[in-house]
Amino acid sequence: MSSLSHRHLIYSYTVTWVIHLAYLAYVGLKWKASKKSADQ
């Protein structure tokens, strides 16, 4: 039982980090694109 909950905890953390990193990458790309278009 403990190994199952431990695996679930690691899975939850991994999914959360992936979502956060994907969101940060998306925001960063949007920010870079908006800065580049503002420079022109």
C-alpha positions, 0 to 999 in steps of 0.5 A, a space after each residue: 500500500 505504501 509503495 502504491 501511494 508513494 508512486 501516486 505521489 511521484 506521479 502527481 508531482 511529475 504531472 504538476 511539474 510538467 504542466 507548470 513547465 509547459 505553461 511557463 514555456 508557453 508564456 515565455 514564447 508568447 512574451 518573446 513574440 509580443 516583445 519582438 512585434 513591439 520592437 518592429 
